[in-house]
Amino acid sequence: MLFVNFACFSIETKIQYIIMKKLITLFLFATLAASVGWAETYSYTFESKQFSSNGTKDLGGVSWTLAGDGGYWGYDETKGQQFGSSKAPYKSLSLSTTGISGTIQSVTVNASMANDGVGTISISVGGTSYLSNQSLTSSAANYIGTGSSSGTIVISMSQTSSKAFYIKNITVTYTTGSQASVELPTLTDEFAFWPVMNDPASAEVTITPASGNTVRYTTNGSTPSQTNGTEITAATTINISGTTTVKAISYVGNQTSSVVSKTYTLGQTVTGISAFKNLASGTTARLYLPDNYNARTLYVNTNKKEAFVRDKTGAICIYNVTTNPPLEYNQHIAGWIIGTYTNYNGLPEFTASSATNSCYLVIAKPVTELDVEPVEIDADGFDSRHYADWVTISDLEVTALNNNTATASDINNNEFLIYNKYTPEGYQQPYKGAIVDITGIAAPYNNSQEIFPINQNNFYPLTYVVDAQRDFVSPSASISNAQVRLKRNLSSQDWSLLTVPFEIEGFEGDVLEYTGVTLGQVGAYEMNGVTYPIQGGVMHFEDYYGNLQPGTPYLVRPYTSQQEMTLSGVELKSDPAGSVTFSLAAPQNAPGINLMANETPAYVGDYTLVGTYSPKTLPKDESTVKLIDDNTLSWTSLLDNTDISGTEAYITIPEGAGVKLDLGGNEVVTAIADIRFDNNAPQEAVIYNLIGARLTLPLSSLPPGIYIVNGKKIVKF
């Protein structure tokens, strides 16, 4: 017998640490065909108050941990250590195996309730229950749990009355050294099982004893022992109809093995892709796709064993699953299939498992339906709702390029990665500065928003955007076979100037091209009852029936007003926007013209139609002319707003000249109006009349009328 002194506790504490070692007879050793170790006993008697708060105590070299939800500690000399109170009792005491090395054979607890209290006591070791729900009354009694296991001992108390409880003594018997070995029974590996839809659930589990061993097993959750459970001596197969835990123990004579416990799970079934995506990653389940969920394949990449499928609830990537027939784009799918939900770097995947069998999927032949389209989303919609779905994100500006990846941002500076994972037909790496629409599979990647471009159902993976309200950056080299979306308001009621960086075939509307300029009457004024003509440049526009050429400005009026148009298979040109110029020379022997030597009329010079791809602010002067919404012309000097949209055009003329547009000989865009009224001009001013003759008299000496003074049109009254 070995006594250990615990100096760290009060002198009132009496510790009994009794080690008993008994040698098992050689006969028993031979019978069990295994070596047998020593039996030891650890006993601790509470003879003083040991716990005053939650925490750990080292009692006799063994760590005791107290856990609970309130209360206080006390000590009764007759009953022992008090746990809890009527208000908030502590409910459990844990004994660590530190200090107890071996296989626990039994646990004895001498416990009682206070006065007339009623409660229960349970004992478990290593998660295995030895004794549970045993009545605990005011009379002290021994409660013994037996078995063969190792692990932390948990002593739990519960009460049906608000009374404290006491523990006087705890004794643990265990074996050490080389214990007698009893071979474990064998159970079928754990699995999940599913019945055919609407059929009763059923699965088989086989329990196999080692040769010469007896096995007892349970299926009700209780722990098998030599006296508990169904006894077998040969391999036995049992049927289970739901989630079942099978426990088994082997024994030879009085020696037992550890408990083998395995759980066989009736797999869950979820309806619809969204419900499947809500499972915890790693969960195997059956995905049921009713016919009215309209599940269909969005895209299939056989090289990467990926198929993206959408139903009315969401989308998912089906990975490494073989079906018959093989999955193809535009197939309808219904039925059910078992697989594992996997969150792969944020991408939701249905992956094959050992239970996967696609024989219950109904896969229809591919059929193209025009209403199957990508989902239009923006940065706010780019989340788990649309991961693995076919989406379009519009109006992204490409900010960086890196091999097969382009970085692009929207107008709110949200960044997206365009990763050419599948190299679809029609996709080309966009150039830096381009504004693009991307159509593809949405996926998260390293906290980024990523799109894998795909080409499906006549939706291009990449569309270049020419936006009249945003700067346009031309490509460094022309891009052939591109899809372009033009964002420009064109009214069916008004003429609009249009210049685009690509050819438009078969424009649906009226088109006029600038064909020349001649001297003519661009206005008139009345004085003293007499109407006088105002001479200037008449810009002639004629009907045009060919394709609109890139970089060339035209006057257009569509049959139907539109905000945008999309054209496929076009060539996006690298050239800048162009212009068309015609010059007006001084007329020879023109009646009434009396010019001095080396002088020319104010209206002589270039009349140019200038195209632009990007929005532009025009200078405020009288050589720049803007076409405004009511089909009139104005010098920019007369306007508060001189901005024009991209893909538009403006006119430049000789400083101060009058101008009007002749539209096919039968429609005229109104000439610039006279708006300045002044009776004075500097003495050194250069003054012309409206037929181009330079005048030598100062303005103050001239009769009322319209004159060109230092290039400005002025009305004297």
KEMAR-434434 format. One record per residue (C-alpha): x, y, z. Coordinates in steps of 0.05 Angstrom, whole numbers, plus 5000, padded with zeros to 4 digits. Example, Ala and Ser with C-alpha at 12.3 -4.5 7.8 and 13.67 -1.06 7.14 Angstrom:
residues 2
524649105156
527349795143
end
This chain:
residues 717
500050005000
502750684980
500851325016
501952004983
502152645024
498553244991
501553835027
498054344982
491254225016
488854385086
490753925144
483453745149
483753395082
484652655089
486952315025
486751575014
490451364952
490350604953
493950214900
492249484897
496049034851
494148314842
497547804800
492747424755
493946684753
498046364698
492045914683
487746514666
493446794624
493646154584
486246114576
485746814547
491946714503
494247414522
498247754576
494448054634
496448704670
495448964740
488849184770
489249854808
484350254849
484151004858
479751234916
478351934940
474152115001
471652835011
472853015084
473053765075
470654305029
474854244965
471454704914
469655434924
468855644851
469155374780
475955094764
480654514771
483354164833
489053664836
486353144884
491352594896
494952704831
488552684790
485753304759
478453434776
474653954736
468154264761
463054514710
456354804722
451755404717
452055734785
451155574858
456155494915
460354974950
459654695020
461454095062
457453645109
461553175153
456452625146
454652705073
461152975043
462453514990
456253924976
454754134904
449854674887
443954984921
436555044912
437555654867
442955464818
446254794829
452554554794
450853944754
457053564735
463953354758
469453124709
475452694727
481252734677
485052104660
491452474677
494052064734
489851464715
493351074661
489850454637
482950174620
477450354669
473549754694
468650074743
466850734776
463550744845
460351384871
457651464942
452452024934
446052284965
440952844959
439753365014
434253185062
428252935022
430853134954
429852694893
434552654833
438352204786
445652044775
449251814712
456451604699
460051604632
467251464612
470051704546
463151864520
460451174536
454851144588
455850624643
450150814687
444551304673
438151564705
439151184770
434851434827
438451874878
435052004944
436852275013
439551605034
446851515017
448150944969
453350674922
452250764847
456750334805
458250374731
461949794699
465149694631
471649734594
473750404566
478550974575
477451714576
474852264620
469952044674
463752494677
459152454737
452652814723
447052984771
440053224758
434453404806
426953404805
426853804870
430854424887
435854114933
443354054936
446853394929
453153094961
458752634942
462552284998
467051814960
469151634889
472950994872
475750804804
478250104787
482450024725
487849584694
494749784674
500549494636
499348964583
492048794590
488648174566
487048284492
480148134464
479548254390
474448764368
468348554329
467848794257
462149224232
460449444161
463650114145
459250714160
455050934101
449051354082
443251034045
437151264007
431050873984
428350933914
423451513917
417051313955
419850623972
421050424046
428050544070
432249924081
439749774089
443949194114
449449194166
453848584180
456948454249
462647944250
465747664314
472947444316
473946694318
472046414386
469147074411
462147224433
459147884412
453348284438
450648874398
445349404407
441549854360
437750264412
443450714434
445050324497
452050054511
452849314500
455948884555
456348164574
449148224598
446248754551
444848684477
443548144426
448547574430
451747274367
457546804356
457846834280
457247364226
450247654227
446948144179
441448594205
436649064168
435849784188
430450254164
432950934187
438951274216
441750754265
447750714312
450149994320
454549844380
458149184391
462848884442
466848224442
468347814504
471947184524
470646954594
470647574637
474947984590
471648464542
473848884484
472449614475
465749814446
465549894371
460350404350
458450594279
452651014253
448950874188
445151474163
438751524124
440952054074
436852694068
433352924005
432953653985
428653943930
431854443883
438854713873
438155273923
436554793980
442454353960
447054963963
444655114033
447654464060
454154474098
460154354054
461853614053
454653384063
452252814018
444852864000
439952703946
438253273899
431153223873
429453633811
421953633797
420053733725
416754403739
423354673767
425754723695
432854493709
437354543648
444654543630
447655233618
454555023597
458754393595
466354343593
468153613584
475653743591
474754013661
469053533678
464454123694
457154243677
453454853701
446054733714
440555223732
433555103758
428355613780
431655663849
439055743831
445055463796
450754983812
456954673781
456253913773
463353653778
466252973759
459452643749
458252163691
451252133662
448051743606
446952093559
452752573574
450753263595
450353783539
448454503534
440954633530
438553973559
432653943606
433853523669
429053223720
429252663772
434352563826
441652423839
445852323901
452252723911
456253153958
455553903965
462454223962
464154953972
470255003926
473455673941
466355953944
463855613881
458055143897
459254453869
455453803865
461053283866
460652543856
460752093918
460851343928
453251363927
452551753862
448451413808
445351813752
440551273730
434751643762
435952283722
431652413662
435852793611
432153063550
435353213483
438253923476
433254443453
434655173440
429755653473
430456393462
427756573530
433756223563
438356813575
443857023622
441757383685
443258133684
446958303749
451458843777
456258853835
450558823886
447758193853
454557853848
453957383908
452256663927
445356743895
448656743826
455156363836
455555823782
450056183743
450256463672
450457223680
451857863643
455358463674
455059093631
459159723621
465659503652
471959893637
478159463627
483659723672
489059183669
491158563630
494957953653
495557343608
488557033606
485757513657
483158213650
481258673707
475359123697
471259603740
464359903738
462660633747
462760533823
469860243820
467559543838
472859073808
471558433768
476357913741
475057663671
478456983667
478656633600
478055943632
474155603576
476755973514
469856013481
468756163408
468256913395
472057123457
478257553451
482257883505
479458593511
484259173506
485859653562
481060243564
475559873528
468459883557
465459183553
459658733571
461758043595
457257433592
459456813628
459456393692
459856783757
464856523808
468156793871
475756743874
480456993929
475257493953
474457743882
468657723833
470557303773
467157143707
468756573660
466456803591
462256313552
458656343484
451656063489
444856163455
447456713410
450057123469
457157353455
462057253512
464757953501
461258573474
464859233463
460859833484
461060503449
457560953498
455761663476
456461893548
463361603562
470161703531
471761193477
478760903473
480460623404
484059953401
491359953380
489559523321
482859393288
478858823318
475058373269
468757953282
466958353343
460258483375
458959213390
453459553430
452160283412
449060683468
446261313435
439461633436
436961733365
430162053354
425461873298
423062603298
429662973290
435862923249
442062703288
449362733270
452462043278
459761803274
461661093296
468260693296
465160103258
461059973196
453459953202
450059543149
442859673132
441360253179
433860263190
432260983176
433961583132
441361733121
444362353089
451662463071
455263133064
456563232990
458763962982
457964702998
455665282954
454466022963
447166172975
442066523017
442666303089
437766803117
434467473106
432968123141
427668653130
428869403132
424169963113
419469453083
424869153040
427468433050
434868343039
438167653030
443767413076
449167043037
453266473065
455265743057
449865233042
452164533062
448764023018
446763333043
444162792996
440662133008
445561573023
443860843013
450260483028
453260213092
455160743143
462760763141
467060783204
469461473223
464961833173
459762313201
452562263174
445862573186
441062023208
433761963228
431661253248
424661003232
423860833305
426961213363
432260803398
436960843456
441960313434
443459803380
447659173380
451458933318
455158273311
460958073266
463358783256
470459063253
472059553308
476860043277
483160323308
482860963267
480461613300
473961943280
474362293213
471462913181
468763153114
470863833086
468464243027
471064943012
467265552988
471366002943
470066742926
465066802870
467467102805
463767712777
458467642829
453368202822
453968742875
460568512901
465569082904
471768812938
478269182949
484768852926
486868222963
480368193003
475567613007
468467553032
467567323105
464066673083
469866423040
473465823068
472565113094
465864823116
467564183154
463263653186
467663383243
466162703275
467862513347
467461853385
467862143455
463762693489
466763373475
466064083499
466264553438
469665233441
465165833448
466266213383
463166383317
466965883276
464065273312
456865073299
452564583338
446264233314
441164283370
435063873385
429864283348
433664183282
436764863284
443965093281
447565553329
454365863336
457165593402
458366313423
450866373431
449965753474
450565633548
451764893537
456864723484
457463983502
456163453450
455562703460
460462183435
458961873366
456462553344
459263113299
459663873296
460964393241
466664873232
465965473185
469666123169
469466583229
462666943232
459966643168
452666453161
450965733145
444965293132
443964553114
440564343051
437663653063
436463302998
433863932964
427263913001
428664013075
432864553106
435664583176
434665303199
440565763190
444066113247
439666673274
441767403280
441967583353
446968153366
444368863363
449469433365
449970143336
457270243352
463769913333
471070103342
473870573289
479070043269
473769503260
473669123194
466569133167
463468733111
456468733084
452868073076
454867983004
462168013023
464068733005
468769083053
466069753075
470470363091
465470753132
464970643207
458870273232
455970903262
455671213192
452470613159
444870543150
441070033192
442369323170
446368683182
453968723178
459968283193
464268673243
470968363261
467967693241
461767783283
454767853254
451568493281
444768803269
444969563269
438269903283
end
